[in-house]
């Protein structure tokens, strides 16, 4: 219990960073499933 109280700030920030990373990955997966994978460069391989 002492470890948690001594490092509470670090643990909370770690959870926040992990949550943001998870949201970014989920968004990337959903965009890929919707076909929004264009890189934006205008090359011939892009779907748009």
PQR file with spaces between the fields and no chain letter, atoms N, CA, C, O and H, PARSE charges and radii, in Angstrom:
ATOM       1  N    UNK     1       0.817   -1.191    0.000 -0.4000 1.5000
ATOM       2  CA   UNK     1       0.000    0.000    0.000 -0.0000 2.0000
ATOM       3  C    UNK     1       0.863    1.258    0.000  0.5500 1.7000
ATOM       4  O    UNK     1       0.476    2.275   -0.576 -0.5500 1.4000
ATOM       5  N    UNK     2       2.011    1.197    0.632 -0.4000 1.5000
ATOM       6  CA   UNK     2       2.900    2.349    0.670 -0.0000 2.0000
ATOM       7  C    UNK     2       3.407    2.702   -0.727  0.5500 1.7000
ATOM       8  O    UNK     2       3.575    3.874   -1.064 -0.5500 1.4000
ATOM       9  H    UNK     2       2.325    0.372    1.101  0.4000 1.0000
ATOM      10  N    UNK     3       3.650    1.664   -1.533 -0.4000 1.5000
ATOM      11  CA   UNK     3       4.129    1.895   -2.890 -0.0000 2.0000
ATOM      12  C    UNK     3       3.114    2.703   -3.691  0.5500 1.7000
ATOM      13  O    UNK     3       3.484    3.627   -4.417 -0.5500 1.4000
ATOM      14  H    UNK     3       3.514    0.712   -1.259  0.4000 1.0000
ATOM      15  N    UNK     4       1.844    2.359   -3.561 -0.4000 1.5000
ATOM      16  CA   UNK     4       0.789    3.049   -4.315 -0.0000 2.0000
ATOM      17  C    UNK     4       0.669    4.500   -3.861  0.5500 1.7000
ATOM      18  O    UNK     4       0.563    5.399   -4.696 -0.5500 1.4000
ATOM      19  H    UNK     4       1.544    1.609   -2.972  0.4000 1.0000
ATOM      20  N    UNK     5       0.685    4.734   -2.585 -0.4000 1.5000
ATOM      21  CA   UNK     5       0.559    6.115   -2.099 -0.0000 2.0000
ATOM      22  C    UNK     5       1.788    6.944   -2.438  0.5500 1.7000
ATOM      23  O    UNK     5       1.669    8.142   -2.697 -0.5500 1.4000
ATOM      24  H    UNK     5       0.771    4.004   -1.908  0.4000 1.0000
ATOM      25  N    UNK     6       2.962    6.330   -2.440 -0.4000 1.5000
ATOM      26  CA   UNK     6       4.181    7.064   -2.753 -0.0000 2.0000
ATOM      27  C    UNK     6       4.285    7.397   -4.237  0.5500 1.7000
ATOM      28  O    UNK     6       4.942    8.371   -4.606 -0.5500 1.4000
ATOM      29  H    UNK     6       3.058    5.358   -2.230  0.4000 1.0000
ATOM      30  N    UNK     7       3.644    6.599   -5.095 -0.4000 1.5000
ATOM      31  CA   UNK     7       3.753    6.774   -6.539 -0.0000 2.0000
ATOM      32  C    UNK     7       2.405    7.037   -7.201  0.5500 1.7000
ATOM      33  O    UNK     7       2.232    6.732   -8.381 -0.5500 1.4000
ATOM      34  H    UNK     7       3.110    5.809   -4.795  0.4000 1.0000
ATOM      35  N    UNK     8       1.467    7.587   -6.477 -0.4000 1.5000
ATOM      36  CA   UNK     8       0.119    7.799   -6.994 -0.0000 2.0000
ATOM      37  C    UNK     8       0.115    8.705   -8.221  0.5500 1.7000
ATOM      38  O    UNK     8      -0.601    8.429   -9.184 -0.5500 1.4000
ATOM      39  H    UNK     8       1.608    7.834   -5.518  0.4000 1.0000
ATOM      40  N    UNK     9       0.889    9.762   -8.204 -0.4000 1.5000
ATOM      41  CA   UNK     9       0.928   10.683   -9.341 -0.0000 2.0000
ATOM      42  C    UNK     9       1.435    9.997  -10.602  0.5500 1.7000
ATOM      43  O    UNK     9       0.869   10.174  -11.680 -0.5500 1.4000
ATOM      44  H    UNK     9       1.470    9.986   -7.422  0.4000 1.0000
ATOM      45  N    UNK    10       2.489    9.225  -10.469 -0.4000 1.5000
ATOM      46  CA   UNK    10       3.053    8.513  -11.609 -0.0000 2.0000
ATOM      47  C    UNK    10       2.076    7.476  -12.137  0.5500 1.7000
ATOM      48  O    UNK    10       1.946    7.304  -13.349 -0.5500 1.4000
ATOM      49  H    UNK    10       2.949    9.081   -9.593  0.4000 1.0000
ATOM      50  N    UNK    11       1.396    6.791  -11.244 -0.4000 1.5000
ATOM      51  CA   UNK    11       0.427    5.769  -11.657 -0.0000 2.0000
ATOM      52  C    UNK    11      -0.733    6.412  -12.398  0.5500 1.7000
ATOM      53  O    UNK    11      -1.173    5.887  -13.421 -0.5500 1.4000
ATOM      54  H    UNK    11       1.502    6.931  -10.260  0.4000 1.0000
ATOM      55  N    UNK    12      -1.235    7.529  -11.909 -0.4000 1.5000
ATOM      56  CA   UNK    12      -2.357    8.214  -12.560 -0.0000 2.0000
ATOM      57  C    UNK    12      -1.958    8.714  -13.942  0.5500 1.7000
ATOM      58  O    UNK    12      -2.713    8.545  -14.900 -0.5500 1.4000
ATOM      59  H    UNK    12      -0.878    7.955  -11.078  0.4000 1.0000
ATOM      60  N    UNK    13      -0.790    9.323  -14.058 -0.4000 1.5000
ATOM      61  CA   UNK    13      -0.321    9.800  -15.355 -0.0000 2.0000
ATOM      62  C    UNK    13      -0.118    8.628  -16.303  0.5500 1.7000
ATOM      63  O    UNK    13      -0.428    8.735  -17.489 -0.5500 1.4000
ATOM      64  H    UNK    13      -0.177    9.460  -13.280  0.4000 1.0000
ATOM      65  N    UNK    14       0.391    7.524  -15.807 -0.4000 1.5000
ATOM      66  CA   UNK    14       0.564    6.326  -16.627 -0.0000 2.0000
ATOM      67  C    UNK    14      -0.763    5.817  -17.171  0.5500 1.7000
ATOM      68  O    UNK    14      -0.855    5.449  -18.342 -0.5500 1.4000
ATOM      69  H    UNK    14       0.643    7.437  -14.843  0.4000 1.0000
ATOM      70  N    UNK    15      -1.786    5.794  -16.333 -0.4000 1.5000
ATOM      71  CA   UNK    15      -3.113    5.361  -16.788 -0.0000 2.0000
ATOM      72  C    UNK    15      -3.671    6.311  -17.840  0.5500 1.7000
ATOM      73  O    UNK    15      -4.290    5.865  -18.806 -0.5500 1.4000
ATOM      74  H    UNK    15      -1.711    6.093  -15.381  0.4000 1.0000
ATOM      75  N    UNK    16      -3.463    7.600  -17.668 -0.4000 1.5000
ATOM      76  CA   UNK    16      -3.953    8.582  -18.644 -0.0000 2.0000
ATOM      77  C    UNK    16      -3.257    8.386  -19.990  0.5500 1.7000
ATOM      78  O    UNK    16      -3.908    8.378  -21.035 -0.5500 1.4000
ATOM      79  H    UNK    16      -2.960    7.962  -16.883  0.4000 1.0000
ATOM      80  N    UNK    17      -1.940    8.229  -19.960 -0.4000 1.5000
ATOM      81  CA   UNK    17      -1.190    8.020  -21.205 -0.0000 2.0000
ATOM      82  C    UNK    17      -1.613    6.720  -21.867  0.5500 1.7000
ATOM      83  O    UNK    17      -1.795    6.681  -23.084 -0.5500 1.4000
ATOM      84  H    UNK    17      -1.412    8.235  -19.111  0.4000 1.0000
ATOM      85  N    UNK    18      -1.772    5.666  -21.097 -0.4000 1.5000
ATOM      86  CA   UNK    18      -2.211    4.383  -21.640 -0.0000 2.0000
ATOM      87  C    UNK    18      -3.605    4.500  -22.251  0.5500 1.7000
ATOM      88  O    UNK    18      -3.860    3.927  -23.310 -0.5500 1.4000
ATOM      89  H    UNK    18      -1.624    5.698  -20.108  0.4000 1.0000
ATOM      90  N    UNK    19      -4.505    5.228  -21.605 -0.4000 1.5000
ATOM      91  CA   UNK    19      -5.857    5.411  -22.130 -0.0000 2.0000
ATOM      92  C    UNK    19      -5.853    6.185  -23.439  0.5500 1.7000
ATOM      93  O    UNK    19      -6.576    5.832  -24.370 -0.5500 1.4000
ATOM      94  H    UNK    19      -4.297    5.694  -20.745  0.4000 1.0000
ATOM      95  N    UNK    20      -5.047    7.236  -23.520 -0.4000 1.5000
ATOM      96  CA   UNK    20      -4.956    8.010  -24.764 -0.0000 2.0000
ATOM      97  C    UNK    20      -4.380    7.155  -25.894  0.5500 1.7000
ATOM      98  O    UNK    20      -4.852    7.219  -27.029 -0.5500 1.4000
ATOM      99  H    UNK    20      -4.459    7.523  -22.763  0.4000 1.0000
ATOM     100  N    UNK    21      -3.375    6.367  -25.584 -0.4000 1.5000
ATOM     101  CA   UNK    21      -2.793    5.484  -26.580 -0.0000 2.0000
ATOM     102  C    UNK    21      -3.814    4.460  -27.073  0.5500 1.7000
ATOM     103  O    UNK    21      -3.878    4.170  -28.267 -0.5500 1.4000
ATOM     104  H    UNK    21      -2.991    6.315  -24.662  0.4000 1.0000
ATOM     105  N    UNK    22      -4.601    3.921  -26.166 -0.4000 1.5000
ATOM     106  CA   UNK    22      -5.640    2.963  -26.544 -0.0000 2.0000
ATOM     107  C    UNK    22      -6.687    3.622  -27.443  0.5500 1.7000
ATOM     108  O    UNK    22      -7.131    3.014  -28.417 -0.5500 1.4000
ATOM     109  H    UNK    22      -4.549    4.157  -25.195  0.4000 1.0000
ATOM     110  N    UNK    23      -7.084    4.854  -27.129 -0.4000 1.5000
ATOM     111  CA   UNK    23      -8.061    5.557  -27.967 -0.0000 2.0000
ATOM     112  C    UNK    23      -7.510    5.827  -29.366  0.5500 1.7000
ATOM     113  O    UNK    23      -8.238    5.712  -30.352 -0.5500 1.4000
ATOM     114  H    UNK    23      -6.724    5.348  -26.338  0.4000 1.0000
ATOM     115  N    UNK    24      -6.239    6.181  -29.454 -0.4000 1.5000
ATOM     116  CA   UNK    24      -5.629    6.428  -30.760 -0.0000 2.0000
ATOM     117  C    UNK    24      -5.605    5.158  -31.587  0.5500 1.7000
ATOM     118  O    UNK    24      -5.907    5.188  -32.780 -0.5500 1.4000
ATOM     119  H    UNK    24      -5.648    6.274  -28.653  0.4000 1.0000
ATOM     120  N    UNK    25      -5.250    4.045  -30.969 -0.4000 1.5000
ATOM     121  CA   UNK    25      -5.192    2.775  -31.696 -0.0000 2.0000
ATOM     122  C    UNK    25      -6.578    2.351  -32.150  0.5500 1.7000
ATOM     123  O    UNK    25      -6.743    1.888  -33.279 -0.5500 1.4000
ATOM     124  H    UNK    25      -5.004    4.020  -29.999  0.4000 1.0000
ATOM     125  N    UNK    26      -7.576    2.502  -31.287 -0.4000 1.5000
ATOM     126  CA   UNK    26      -8.950    2.141  -31.666 -0.0000 2.0000
ATOM     127  C    UNK    26      -9.423    2.999  -32.827  0.5500 1.7000
ATOM     128  O    UNK    26     -10.062    2.498  -33.752 -0.5500 1.4000
ATOM     129  H    UNK    26      -7.442    2.878  -30.370  0.4000 1.0000
ATOM     130  N    UNK    27      -9.113    4.297  -32.783 -0.4000 1.5000
ATOM     131  CA   UNK    27      -9.518    5.192  -33.872 -0.0000 2.0000
ATOM     132  C    UNK    27      -8.845    4.798  -35.186  0.5500 1.7000
ATOM     133  O    UNK    27      -9.477    4.828  -36.242 -0.5500 1.4000
ATOM     134  H    UNK    27      -8.594    4.704  -32.031  0.4000 1.0000
ATOM     135  N    UNK    28      -7.574    4.431  -35.122 -0.4000 1.5000
ATOM     136  CA   UNK    28      -6.860    4.009  -36.325 -0.0000 2.0000
ATOM     137  C    UNK    28      -7.472    2.743  -36.908  0.5500 1.7000
ATOM     138  O    UNK    28      -7.605    2.621  -38.125 -0.5500 1.4000
ATOM     139  H    UNK    28      -7.061    4.407  -34.265  0.4000 1.0000
ATOM     140  N    UNK    29      -7.842    1.804  -36.050 -0.4000 1.5000
ATOM     141  CA   UNK    29      -8.460    0.561  -36.510 -0.0000 2.0000
ATOM     142  C    UNK    29      -9.813    0.849  -37.149  0.5500 1.7000
ATOM     143  O    UNK    29     -10.124    0.305  -38.208 -0.5500 1.4000
ATOM     144  H    UNK    29      -7.733    1.903  -35.061  0.4000 1.0000
ATOM     145  N    UNK    30     -10.622    1.701  -36.513 -0.4000 1.5000
ATOM     146  CA   UNK    30     -11.933    2.023  -37.070 -0.0000 2.0000
ATOM     147  C    UNK    30     -11.805    2.755  -38.405  0.5500 1.7000
ATOM     148  O    UNK    30     -12.570    2.481  -39.329 -0.5500 1.4000
ATOM     149  H    UNK    30     -10.370    2.142  -35.652  0.4000 1.0000
ATOM     150  N    UNK    31     -10.856    3.677  -38.521 -0.4000 1.5000
ATOM     151  CA   UNK    31     -10.637    4.368  -39.785 -0.0000 2.0000
ATOM     152  C    UNK    31     -10.179    3.399  -40.864  0.5500 1.7000
ATOM     153  O    UNK    31     -10.566    3.534  -42.025 -0.5500 1.4000
ATOM     154  H    UNK    31     -10.234    3.900  -37.770  0.4000 1.0000
ATOM     155  N    UNK    32      -9.372    2.438  -40.497 -0.4000 1.5000
ATOM     156  CA   UNK    32      -8.909    1.451  -41.471 -0.0000 2.0000
ATOM     157  C    UNK    32     -10.078    0.609  -41.967  0.5500 1.7000
ATOM     158  O    UNK    32     -10.160    0.306  -43.157 -0.5500 1.4000
ATOM     159  H    UNK    32      -9.058    2.328  -39.554  0.4000 1.0000
ATOM     160  N    UNK    33     -10.979    0.229  -41.070 -0.4000 1.5000
ATOM     161  CA   UNK    33     -12.151   -0.570  -41.455 -0.0000 2.0000
ATOM     162  C    UNK    33     -13.096    0.225  -42.356  0.5500 1.7000
ATOM     163  O    UNK    33     -13.762   -0.350  -43.217 -0.5500 1.4000
ATOM     164  H    UNK    33     -10.913    0.475  -40.103  0.4000 1.0000
ATOM     165  N    UNK    34     -13.156    1.546  -42.161 -0.4000 1.5000
ATOM     166  CA   UNK    34     -14.011    2.397  -42.987 -0.0000 2.0000
ATOM     167  C    UNK    34     -13.364    2.733  -44.325  0.5500 1.7000
ATOM     168  O    UNK    34     -14.006    3.324  -45.194 -0.5500 1.4000
ATOM     169  H    UNK    34     -12.614    2.013  -41.462  0.4000 1.0000
ATOM     170  N    UNK    35     -12.102    2.362  -44.495 -0.4000 1.5000
ATOM     171  CA   UNK    35     -11.407    2.634  -45.744 -0.0000 2.0000
ATOM     172  C    UNK    35     -10.725    3.976  -45.786  0.5500 1.7000
ATOM     173  O    UNK    35     -10.336    4.431  -46.862 -0.5500 1.4000
ATOM     174  H    UNK    35     -11.580    1.883  -43.789  0.4000 1.0000
ATOM     175  N    UNK    36     -10.566    4.626  -44.649 -0.4000 1.5000
ATOM     176  CA   UNK    36      -9.914    5.930  -44.600 -0.0000 2.0000
ATOM     177  C    UNK    36      -8.425    5.746  -44.339  0.5500 1.7000
ATOM     178  O    UNK    36      -7.909    6.164  -43.303 -0.5500 1.4000
ATOM     179  H    UNK    36     -10.882    4.257  -43.775  0.4000 1.0000
ATOM     180  N    UNK    37      -7.741    5.116  -45.287 -0.4000 1.5000
ATOM     181  CA   UNK    37      -6.328    4.830  -45.091 -0.0000 2.0000
ATOM     182  C    UNK    37      -5.450    5.654  -46.021  0.5500 1.7000
ATOM     183  O    UNK    37      -4.253    5.389  -46.125 -0.5500 1.4000
ATOM     184  H    UNK    37      -8.160    4.776  -46.129  0.4000 1.0000
ATOM     185  N    UNK    38      -6.008    6.630  -46.687 -0.4000 1.5000
ATOM     186  CA   UNK    38      -5.225    7.439  -47.610 -0.0000 2.0000
ATOM     187  C    UNK    38      -4.179    8.234  -46.840  0.5500 1.7000
ATOM     188  O    UNK    38      -4.453    8.788  -45.775 -0.5500 1.4000
ATOM     189  H    UNK    38      -6.980    6.845  -46.602  0.4000 1.0000
ATOM     190  N    UNK    39      -2.988    8.277  -47.397 -0.4000 1.5000
ATOM     191  CA   UNK    39      -1.912    8.976  -46.714 -0.0000 2.0000
ATOM     192  C    UNK    39      -1.959   10.483  -46.938  0.5500 1.7000
ATOM     193  O    UNK    39      -1.304   11.233  -46.214 -0.5500 1.4000
ATOM     194  H    UNK    39      -2.766    7.827  -48.262  0.4000 1.0000
ATOM     195  N    UNK    40      -2.728   10.939  -47.932 -0.4000 1.5000
ATOM     196  CA   UNK    40      -2.848   12.353  -48.170 -0.0000 2.0000
ATOM     197  C    UNK    40      -1.856   12.904  -49.156  0.5500 1.7000
ATOM     198  O    UNK    40      -1.825   14.111  -49.396 -0.5500 1.4000
ATOM     199  H    UNK    40      -3.260   10.329  -48.519  0.4000 1.0000
ATOM     200  N    UNK    41      -1.042   12.042  -49.734 -0.4000 1.5000
ATOM     201  CA   UNK    41       0.009   12.534  -50.627 -0.0000 2.0000
ATOM     202  C    UNK    41      -0.474   12.657  -52.079  0.5500 1.7000
ATOM     203  O    UNK    41       0.192   13.293  -52.896 -0.5500 1.4000
ATOM     204  H    UNK    41      -1.067   11.061  -49.539  0.4000 1.0000
ATOM     205  N    UNK    42      -1.625   12.055  -52.407 -0.4000 1.5000
ATOM     206  CA   UNK    42      -2.146   12.141  -53.771 -0.0000 2.0000
ATOM     207  C    UNK    42      -1.549   11.132  -54.726  0.5500 1.7000
ATOM     208  O    UNK    42      -1.664   11.298  -55.941 -0.5500 1.4000
ATOM     209  H    UNK    42      -2.166   11.538  -51.743  0.4000 1.0000
ATOM     210  N    UNK    43      -0.919   10.099  -54.217 -0.4000 1.5000
ATOM     211  CA   UNK    43      -0.296    9.106  -55.084 -0.0000 2.0000
ATOM     212  C    UNK    43      -1.359    8.191  -55.713  0.5500 1.7000
ATOM     213  O    UNK    43      -2.521    8.206  -55.306 -0.5500 1.4000
ATOM     214  H    UNK    43      -0.826    9.964  -53.230  0.4000 1.0000
ATOM     215  N    UNK    44      -0.946    7.398  -56.707 -0.4000 1.5000
ATOM     216  CA   UNK    44      -1.887    6.536  -57.436 -0.0000 2.0000
ATOM     217  C    UNK    44      -2.448    5.417  -56.561  0.5500 1.7000
ATOM     218  O    UNK    44      -3.547    4.931  -56.828 -0.5500 1.4000
ATOM     219  H    UNK    44      -0.002    7.386  -57.038  0.4000 1.0000
ATOM     220  N    UNK    45      -1.734    5.004  -55.541 -0.4000 1.5000
ATOM     221  CA   UNK    45      -2.177    3.894  -54.703 -0.0000 2.0000
ATOM     222  C    UNK    45      -3.264    4.259  -53.716  0.5500 1.7000
ATOM     223  O    UNK    45      -3.870    3.373  -53.115 -0.5500 1.4000
ATOM     224  H    UNK    45      -0.841    5.398  -55.324  0.4000 1.0000
ATOM     225  N    UNK    46      -3.529    5.553  -53.533 -0.4000 1.5000
ATOM     226  CA   UNK    46      -4.539    5.973  -52.574 -0.0000 2.0000
ATOM     227  C    UNK    46      -5.936    5.696  -53.091  0.5500 1.7000
ATOM     228  O    UNK    46      -6.194    5.738  -54.294 -0.5500 1.4000
ATOM     229  H    UNK    46      -3.037    6.273  -54.022  0.4000 1.0000
ATOM     230  N    UNK    47      -6.832    5.412  -52.158 -0.4000 1.5000
ATOM     231  CA   UNK    47      -8.210    5.092  -52.536 -0.0000 2.0000
ATOM     232  C    UNK    47      -9.039    6.318  -52.843  0.5500 1.7000
ATOM     233  O    UNK    47     -10.131    6.196  -53.397 -0.5500 1.4000
ATOM     234  H    UNK    47      -6.623    5.378  -51.181  0.4000 1.0000
ATOM     235  N    UNK    48      -8.541    7.516  -52.495 -0.4000 1.5000
ATOM     236  CA   UNK    48      -9.337    8.725  -52.704 -0.0000 2.0000
ATOM     237  C    UNK    48      -8.763    9.558  -53.779  0.5500 1.7000
ATOM     238  O    UNK    48      -9.304   10.619  -54.093 -0.5500 1.4000
ATOM     239  H    UNK    48      -7.653    7.615  -52.046  0.4000 1.0000
